[in-house]
Amino acid sequence: MKKFTQISVKKGFMRHNGGLLLRDISKTKYEFKTKIKKNHLNRAGITHGGYIASIIDTGCGSGAHRISGNQPCVTITLNINFIGPSTIGDEIFGYVKIKKKTKSMVFLECYLECKGKIIASATGIWKILQRKLPHAGLS
């Protein structure tokens, strides 16, 4: 099985939040992981829902990007079900499955696990852009 590689190497939102590691399982399946830190917690001491949403969005977007031949992709819809908690020190694993790819769209599903239990599930649609994105000045 392939090793995880850091996908959040440029300055920006995900790198600021701790980054994300990704690996290909197959042409249509991807796995990602991250470790929960203090700044990811809400006031109740569990992982903030916004952080869960952002790692799902980033992991799924990376899968869409890869299946589309490394074309830039943007989120059209992302539907998330928050099922269970995680907290500081927990390692979160995400599993992305491409359900369908057309010339301009990628349809996929994802779930997150913590300590062997599903803590979130999601479905989404990504638009494949037919052009390069302008450089945002991030390096």
KEGU-194178 format. One record per atom (N, C-alpha, C, CB): atom name; x, y, z. Coordinates in Angstrom, 1 decimal. Glycine has a CB too. Layout:
BEGIN
   a      xx      yy      zz
  CA       X       Y       Z
...
// end
This chain:
BEGIN
   a      xx      yy      zz
   N     0.8    -1.2     0.0
  CA     0.0     0.0     0.0
   C     0.9     1.2     0.0
  CB    -1.0     0.0     1.2
   N     0.5     2.3    -0.7
  CA     1.2     3.5    -0.8
   C     1.3     4.2     0.5
  CB     0.6     4.4    -1.9
   N     2.4     5.0     0.7
  CA     2.5     5.8     1.9
   C     1.6     7.1     1.8
  CB     4.0     6.2     2.1
   N     1.3     7.6     3.0
  CA     0.6     8.9     3.0
   C     1.6    10.0     2.7
  CB     0.0     9.2     4.5
   N     1.1    11.0     1.9
  CA     1.9    12.2     1.6
   C     1.1    13.4     2.0
  CB     2.3    12.2     0.1
   N     1.9    14.5     2.4
  CA     1.3    15.7     2.8
   C     0.8    16.4     1.6
  CB     2.4    16.6     3.6
   N    -0.5    16.8     1.6
  CA    -1.1    17.5     0.5
   C    -1.3    19.0     0.8
  CB    -2.5    16.9     0.1
   N    -1.1    19.4     2.0
  CA    -1.2    20.8     2.4
   C     0.1    21.5     2.5
  CB    -2.1    21.0     3.7
   N     0.9    21.6     1.4
  CA     2.2    22.1     1.5
   C     2.3    23.6     1.3
  CB     3.1    21.3     0.5
   N     1.4    24.2     0.6
  CA     1.4    25.6     0.4
   C     0.7    26.3     1.5
  CB     0.8    26.0    -1.0
   N     1.2    27.6     1.8
  CA     0.5    28.3     2.8
   C    -1.0    28.5     2.5
  CB     1.2    29.7     3.0
   N    -1.8    28.4     3.5
  CA    -3.2    28.6     3.2
   C    -4.0    28.0     4.4
  CB    -3.6    27.9     1.9
   N    -5.3    27.8     4.2
  CA    -6.2    27.4     5.2
   C    -5.9    26.1     5.8
  CB    -7.6    27.4     4.7
   N    -5.7    25.0     5.0
  CA    -5.5    23.7     5.6
   C    -4.1    23.6     6.2
  CB    -5.6    22.6     4.5
   N    -3.1    24.2     5.6
  CA    -1.7    24.1     6.2
   C    -1.8    24.8     7.6
  CB    -0.7    24.7     5.3
   N    -2.4    25.9     7.6
  CA    -2.6    26.7     8.9
   C    -3.3    25.8    10.0
  CB    -3.4    28.0     8.7
   N    -4.2    25.0     9.5
  CA    -5.0    24.1    10.5
   C    -4.3    22.8    10.7
  CB    -6.3    23.9     9.9
   N    -3.1    22.5    10.3
  CA    -2.4    21.3    10.6
   C    -2.2    20.4     9.5
  CB    -3.2    20.6    11.6
   N    -2.7    20.7     8.3
  CA    -2.5    19.9     7.1
   C    -3.3    18.6     7.1
  CB    -1.0    19.5     7.1
   N    -3.1    17.9     6.0
  CA    -3.8    16.6     5.7
   C    -2.8    15.7     4.9
  CB    -5.1    16.9     4.9
   N    -2.8    14.4     5.3
  CA    -2.0    13.4     4.6
   C    -3.0    12.6     3.8
  CB    -1.2    12.5     5.7
   N    -2.6    12.3     2.6
  CA    -3.4    11.5     1.6
   C    -2.7    10.4     1.0
  CB    -4.0    12.5     0.6
   N    -3.4     9.3     0.6
  CA    -2.8     8.3    -0.2
   C    -3.8     7.7    -1.1
  CB    -2.1     7.2     0.7
   N    -3.4     7.2    -2.3
  CA    -4.3     6.6    -3.2
   C    -4.5     5.1    -2.8
  CB    -3.8     6.7    -4.7
   N    -5.7     4.6    -2.8
  CA    -5.9     3.2    -2.5
   C    -6.1     2.5    -3.9
  CB    -7.2     3.0    -1.6
   N    -6.9     3.2    -4.8
  CA    -7.1     2.8    -6.1
   C    -7.4     4.0    -7.0
  CB    -8.3     1.7    -6.2
   N    -7.8     3.8    -8.2
  CA    -8.1     5.0    -9.1
   C    -9.3     5.7    -8.6
  CB    -8.3     4.5   -10.5
   N   -10.2     5.0    -7.9
  CA   -11.4     5.7    -7.4
   C   -11.6     5.7    -5.9
  CB   -12.6     4.9    -8.0
   N   -10.5     5.3    -5.2
  CA   -10.6     5.3    -3.7
   C    -9.4     6.0    -3.1
  CB   -10.8     3.9    -3.1
   N    -9.6     6.8    -2.1
  CA    -8.5     7.6    -1.5
   C    -8.7     7.5     0.0
  CB    -8.4     9.0    -2.0
   N    -7.6     7.6     0.7
  CA    -7.6     7.6     2.2
   C    -6.8     8.9     2.7
  CB    -7.1     6.3     2.8
   N    -7.3     9.5     3.7
  CA    -6.6    10.7     4.3
   C    -6.6    10.6     5.8
  CB    -7.2    12.0     3.8
   N    -5.7    11.3     6.4
  CA    -5.7    11.3     7.9
   C    -5.2    12.6     8.4
  CB    -4.9    10.1     8.4
   N    -5.5    12.9     9.7
  CA    -5.0    14.0    10.4
   C    -5.1    13.7    11.9
  CB    -5.8    15.4    10.0
   N    -4.4    14.5    12.7
  CA    -4.5    14.4    14.1
   C    -5.1    15.6    14.7
  CB    -3.0    14.1    14.7
   N    -6.0    15.4    15.7
  CA    -6.8    16.5    16.3
   C    -5.9    17.2    17.3
  CB    -8.1    16.0    16.9
   N    -5.8    18.5    17.2
  CA    -5.0    19.4    18.0
   C    -5.9    20.3    18.8
  CB    -4.0    20.2    17.3
   N    -5.4    20.9    19.8
  CA    -6.2    21.8    20.7
   C    -7.0    22.9    19.9
  CB    -5.3    22.5    21.7
   N    -6.3    23.4    18.9
  CA    -7.0    24.5    18.1
   C    -8.2    24.0    17.3
  CB    -6.0    25.2    17.3
   N    -8.4    22.7    17.2
  CA    -9.5    22.1    16.4
   C   -10.7    21.9    17.3
  CB    -9.0    20.7    15.8
   N   -10.6    22.1    18.6
  CA   -11.7    21.8    19.5
   C   -12.7    23.0    19.6
  CB   -11.1    21.5    20.9
   N   -13.9    22.6    20.0
  CA   -14.9    23.6    20.3
   C   -14.9    23.8    21.8
  CB   -16.3    23.3    19.8
   N   -15.8    24.6    22.3
  CA   -15.9    24.9    23.8
   C   -16.2    23.7    24.6
  CB   -16.8    26.0    24.1
   N   -16.9    22.7    24.0
  CA   -17.3    21.5    24.7
   C   -16.1    20.5    24.8
  CB   -18.4    20.8    24.0
   N   -15.0    20.8    24.1
  CA   -13.8    19.9    24.2
   C   -13.8    18.8    23.1
  CB   -13.7    19.3    25.5
   N   -14.7    18.9    22.2
  CA   -14.7    18.0    21.0
   C   -14.3    18.7    19.7
  CB   -16.1    17.2    20.9
   N   -14.0    17.9    18.7
  CA   -13.6    18.5    17.5
   C   -14.7    19.4    16.9
  CB   -13.2    17.5    16.5
   N   -14.4    20.6    16.5
  CA   -15.3    21.6    15.9
   C   -15.9    21.0    14.6
  CB   -14.7    23.0    15.7
   N   -17.2    21.2    14.4
  CA   -17.8    20.7    13.2
   C   -17.3    21.4    12.0
  CB   -19.3    20.9    13.3
   N   -16.9    22.6    12.1
  CA   -16.3    23.3    10.9
   C   -15.0    22.7    10.5
  CB   -16.1    24.8    11.3
   N   -14.2    22.2    11.5
  CA   -12.9    21.5    11.1
   C   -13.2    20.2    10.5
  CB   -12.1    21.3    12.4
   N   -14.2    19.5    11.0
  CA   -14.6    18.2    10.4
   C   -15.0    18.5     8.9
  CB   -15.8    17.5    11.2
   N   -15.8    19.5     8.7
  CA   -16.3    19.8     7.4
   C   -15.1    20.2     6.5
  CB   -17.3    21.0     7.4
   N   -14.1    20.9     7.0
  CA   -13.0    21.3     6.2
   C   -12.1    20.2     5.8
  CB   -12.2    22.4     6.9
   N   -11.9    19.2     6.7
  CA   -11.1    18.0     6.3
   C   -11.8    17.1     5.3
  CB   -10.6    17.2     7.5
   N   -13.1    17.0     5.4
  CA   -13.9    16.3     4.4
   C   -13.8    17.0     3.1
  CB   -15.4    16.1     4.9
   N   -14.0    18.3     3.1
  CA   -14.0    19.1     1.8
   C   -12.6    18.9     1.2
  CB   -14.3    20.5     2.1
   N   -11.5    19.0     2.0
  CA   -10.2    18.9     1.4
   C    -9.9    17.5     0.9
  CB    -9.2    19.4     2.5
   N   -10.2    16.5     1.7
  CA   -10.0    15.1     1.3
   C   -10.7    14.8     0.0
  CB   -10.3    14.2     2.4
   N   -12.0    15.1     0.0
  CA   -12.8    14.8    -1.2
   C   -12.4    15.6    -2.4
  CB   -14.3    15.1    -0.9
   N   -12.0    16.9    -2.2
  CA   -11.5    17.7    -3.3
   C   -10.3    17.2    -3.9
  CB   -11.3    19.2    -2.8
   N    -9.4    16.6    -3.0
  CA    -8.2    16.0    -3.5
   C    -8.5    14.8    -4.3
  CB    -7.3    15.6    -2.3
   N    -9.5    14.0    -3.9
  CA    -9.9    12.8    -4.7
   C   -10.4    13.3    -6.1
  CB   -10.9    12.0    -4.0
   N   -11.2    14.3    -6.1
  CA   -11.8    14.8    -7.4
   C   -10.7    15.3    -8.3
  CB   -12.8    16.0    -7.1
   N    -9.7    16.0    -7.7
  CA    -8.6    16.6    -8.4
   C    -7.8    15.4    -9.1
  CB    -7.6    17.4    -7.5
   N    -7.5    14.4    -8.3
  CA    -6.8    13.2    -8.9
   C    -7.5    12.5   -10.0
  CB    -6.4    12.3    -7.8
   N    -8.8    12.2    -9.8
  CA    -9.5    11.4   -10.7
   C    -9.8    12.2   -12.0
  CB   -10.9    11.0   -10.2
   N    -9.6    13.6   -11.9
  CA    -9.9    14.4   -13.1
   C    -8.6    14.8   -13.8
  CB   -10.6    15.7   -12.7
   N    -7.5    14.0   -13.6
  CA    -6.2    14.2   -14.3
   C    -5.5    15.5   -13.7
  CB    -6.5    14.4   -15.7
   N    -5.7    15.7   -12.4
  CA    -5.1    16.9   -11.8
   C    -5.6    18.2   -12.2
  CB    -3.6    16.8   -12.0
   N    -6.8    18.3   -12.8
  CA    -7.5    19.5   -13.1
   C    -7.9    20.2   -11.8
  CB    -8.7    19.3   -14.1
   N    -8.0    21.5   -11.7
  CA    -8.5    22.1   -10.5
   C   -10.0    21.8   -10.4
  CB    -8.3    23.6   -10.5
   N   -10.5    21.6    -9.2
  CA   -11.9    21.2    -8.9
   C   -12.4    22.1    -7.8
  CB   -12.1    19.7    -8.6
   N   -13.7    22.5    -7.8
  CA   -14.3    23.2    -6.8
   C   -15.5    22.6    -6.3
  CB   -14.6    24.7    -7.3
   N   -15.8    22.7    -5.0
  CA   -17.0    22.1    -4.4
   C   -18.3    22.8    -4.9
  CB   -16.9    22.2    -2.9
   N   -19.2    21.9    -5.3
  CA   -20.6    22.4    -5.7
   C   -21.5    22.2    -4.5
  CB   -21.1    21.7    -7.0
   N   -21.6    21.0    -4.1
  CA   -22.4    20.6    -2.9
   C   -21.6    19.7    -2.0
  CB   -23.7    19.9    -3.3
   N   -21.8    19.8    -0.7
  CA   -21.2    19.0     0.3
   C   -22.3    18.8     1.4
  CB   -19.9    19.6     0.9
   N   -22.8    17.6     1.5
  CA   -23.8    17.2     2.6
   C   -23.1    16.4     3.6
  CB   -25.0    16.5     1.9
   N   -23.1    16.8     4.9
  CA   -22.4    16.1     5.9
   C   -23.3    15.7     7.0
  CB   -21.2    17.0     6.5
   N   -23.1    14.5     7.5
  CA   -23.8    14.0     8.7
   C   -22.8    13.8     9.8
  CB   -24.5    12.6     8.4
   N   -23.0    14.5    10.9
  CA   -22.1    14.4    12.0
   C   -22.7    13.4    13.0
  CB   -22.0    15.8    12.8
   N   -21.9    12.3    13.2
  CA   -22.4    11.1    13.8
   C   -21.8    10.9    15.2
  CB   -22.1     9.9    13.0
   N   -20.6    11.2    15.4
  CA   -19.9    11.0    16.7
   C   -18.8    11.9    17.0
  CB   -19.5     9.5    16.8
   N   -18.3    12.0    18.2
  CA   -17.2    12.9    18.5
   C   -15.8    12.4    18.3
  CB   -17.4    13.4    20.0
   N   -14.9    13.4    18.3
  CA   -13.4    13.1    18.5
   C   -12.9    14.2    19.3
  CB   -12.7    13.0    17.1
   N   -11.7    14.0    19.8
  CA   -11.1    15.0    20.7
   C    -9.6    15.1    20.5
  CB   -11.4    14.8    22.2
   N    -8.9    16.0    21.3
  CA    -7.5    16.2    21.2
   C    -6.7    14.9    21.2
  CB    -7.0    17.2    22.3
   N    -5.8    14.8    20.3
  CA    -4.9    13.6    20.2
   C    -5.4    12.5    19.4
  CB    -4.7    13.1    21.6
   N    -6.7    12.5    19.0
  CA    -7.3    11.5    18.2
   C    -6.8    11.6    16.8
  CB    -8.8    11.6    18.2
   N    -6.6    10.4    16.2
  CA    -6.2    10.4    14.7
   C    -7.5    10.1    14.0
  CB    -5.1     9.3    14.4
   N    -7.8    10.9    13.0
  CA    -9.0    10.8    12.2
   C    -8.6    10.3    10.8
  CB    -9.7    12.2    12.0
   N    -9.3     9.2    10.3
  CA    -9.1     8.7     9.0
   C   -10.3     9.0     8.2
  CB    -8.8     7.2     9.1
   N   -10.1     9.4     6.9
  CA   -11.1     9.7     6.0
   C   -11.0     8.7     4.8
  CB   -11.1    11.1     5.5
   N   -12.1     8.3     4.3
  CA   -12.2     7.4     3.1
   C   -13.1     8.0     2.1
  CB   -12.7     6.0     3.6
   N   -12.5     8.2     0.9
  CA   -13.2     8.8    -0.2
   C   -13.4     7.8    -1.3
  CB   -12.4    10.0    -0.8
   N   -14.6     7.7    -1.8
  CA   -14.9     6.8    -3.0
   C   -15.6     7.7    -4.1
  CB   -15.9     5.7    -2.5
   N   -15.0     7.6    -5.3
  CA   -15.6     8.3    -6.4
   C   -16.7     7.4    -6.9
  CB   -14.5     8.5    -7.6
   N   -17.9     8.0    -7.0
  CA   -19.1     7.2    -7.4
   C   -19.3     7.4    -8.9
  CB   -20.4     7.8    -6.7
   N   -19.0     8.6    -9.5
  CA   -19.2     8.8   -10.9
   C   -18.4    10.0   -11.3
  CB   -20.7     9.0   -11.3
   N   -17.8    10.0   -12.5
  CA   -17.1    11.1   -13.1
   C   -17.6    11.4   -14.5
  CB   -15.5    10.9   -13.1
   N   -18.0    12.6   -14.7
  CA   -18.3    13.0   -16.1
   C   -17.2    13.9   -16.6
  CB   -19.8    13.7   -16.1
   N   -17.5    14.5   -17.8
  CA   -16.5    15.5   -18.3
   C   -16.3    16.7   -17.4
  CB   -16.9    15.9   -19.7
   N   -17.4    17.1   -16.7
  CA   -17.3    18.3   -15.9
   C   -17.6    18.2   -14.4
  CB   -18.2    19.3   -16.5
   N   -18.0    17.0   -14.0
  CA   -18.4    16.8   -12.6
   C   -17.8    15.5   -12.0
  CB   -19.9    16.8   -12.4
   N   -17.6    15.5   -10.7
  CA   -17.2    14.3    -9.9
   C   -18.2    14.2    -8.8
  CB   -15.7    14.4    -9.4
   N   -18.7    13.0    -8.7
  CA   -19.7    12.7    -7.6
   C   -19.0    11.7    -6.7
  CB   -21.0    12.1    -8.2
   N   -19.0    12.0    -5.4
  CA   -18.3    11.1    -4.5
   C   -19.0    11.0    -3.1
  CB   -16.9    11.5    -4.3
   N   -18.5    10.1    -2.3
  CA   -18.9     9.9    -0.9
   C   -17.7     9.7     0.0
  CB   -19.9     8.7    -0.8
   N   -17.9    10.0     1.2
  CA   -16.8    10.0     2.2
   C   -17.3     9.6     3.6
  CB   -16.0    11.4     2.2
   N   -16.5     9.0     4.3
  CA   -16.8     8.9     5.8
   C   -15.5     9.0     6.6
  CB   -17.4     7.5     6.1
   N   -15.6     9.5     7.8
  CA   -14.5     9.7     8.7
   C   -14.6     8.6     9.8
  CB   -14.5    11.1     9.3
   N   -13.5     8.1    10.2
  CA   -13.4     7.2    11.4
   C   -12.5     7.7    12.4
  CB   -13.0     5.8    10.9
   N   -12.8     7.4    13.7
  CA   -12.0     7.7    14.8
   C   -12.1     6.5    15.8
  CB   -12.4     9.1    15.5
   N   -10.9     5.9    16.1
  CA   -10.9     4.8    17.0
   C   -11.8     3.6    16.5
  CB   -11.3     5.2    18.4
   N   -11.9     3.5    15.1
  CA   -12.7     2.4    14.5
   C   -14.2     2.7    14.4
  CB   -12.5     1.2    15.3
   N   -14.6     3.9    14.8
  CA   -16.0     4.2    14.7
   C   -16.2     5.3    13.7
  CB   -16.6     4.6    16.1
   N   -17.3     5.2    13.0
  CA   -17.7     6.3    12.0
   C   -18.1     7.5    12.8
  CB   -18.7     5.8    11.0
   N   -17.5     8.7    12.5
  CA   -17.9     9.9    13.2
   C   -18.6    10.9    12.3
  CB   -16.7    10.5    13.9
   N   -18.4    10.7    11.0
  CA   -19.1    11.6    10.0
   C   -19.2    10.9     8.7
  CB   -18.3    13.0     9.9
   N   -20.2    11.2     7.9
  CA   -20.3    10.7     6.5
   C   -20.7    11.9     5.7
  CB   -21.4     9.6     6.4
   N   -20.4    11.8     4.4
  CA   -20.7    12.9     3.5
   C   -20.9    12.4     2.0
  CB   -19.6    14.0     3.6
   N   -21.6    13.2     1.3
  CA   -21.7    13.1    -0.2
   C   -21.5    14.4    -0.8
  CB   -23.1    12.4    -0.6
   N   -20.9    14.5    -2.0
  CA   -20.7    15.8    -2.6
   C   -20.5    15.7    -4.1
  CB   -19.5    16.4    -2.0
   N   -20.5    16.9    -4.7
  CA   -20.3    17.0    -6.1
   C   -19.2    18.1    -6.3
  CB   -21.6    17.4    -6.9
   N   -18.3    17.8    -7.1
  CA   -17.2    18.8    -7.4
   C   -17.2    19.1    -8.9
  CB   -15.8    18.2    -7.1
   N   -17.0    20.3    -9.2
  CA   -17.0    20.8   -10.6
   C   -15.5    20.8   -11.1
  CB   -17.5    22.3   -10.8
   N   -15.3    20.2   -12.2
  CA   -13.9    20.1   -12.8
   C   -13.8    21.4   -13.6
  CB   -13.7    18.8   -13.7
   N   -12.8    22.2   -13.3
  CA   -12.6    23.4   -14.0
   C   -11.7    23.1   -15.2
  CB   -11.9    24.5   -13.2
   N   -12.0    23.7   -16.4
  CA   -11.3    23.4   -17.6
   C   -10.2    24.4   -17.9
  CB   -12.3    23.4   -18.8
   N    -9.7    25.0   -16.8
  CA    -8.6    26.0   -16.9
   C    -7.8    25.9   -15.6
  CB    -9.2    27.4   -17.2
   N    -6.7    26.5   -15.7
  CA    -5.9    26.6   -14.5
   C    -6.4    27.8   -13.6
  CB    -4.4    26.9   -14.8
   N    -6.3    27.6   -12.3
  CA    -6.7    28.7   -11.4
   C    -5.6    29.8   -11.3
  CB    -7.0    28.1   -10.0
   N    -6.0    31.0   -11.2
  CA    -5.0    32.1   -11.1
   C    -4.2    31.9    -9.8
  CB    -5.6    33.5   -11.1
   N    -3.0    32.2    -9.8
  CA    -2.1    32.1    -8.6
   C    -2.6    33.0    -7.5
  CB    -0.6    32.4    -8.9
   N    -2.9    32.5    -6.3
  CA    -3.4    33.3    -5.2
   C    -2.4    33.9    -4.4
  CB    -4.3    32.4    -4.4
   N    -1.1    33.8    -4.8
  CA    -0.1    34.4    -4.0
   C     0.3    33.6    -2.8
  CB    -0.5    35.8    -3.5
   N    -0.1    32.3    -2.7
  CA     0.3    31.5    -1.6
   C     1.5    30.6    -2.0
  CB    -0.9    30.5    -1.2
   N     2.4    30.5    -1.1
  CA     3.6    29.7    -1.4
   C     4.1    29.1    -0.2
  CB     4.7    30.5    -2.0
// end
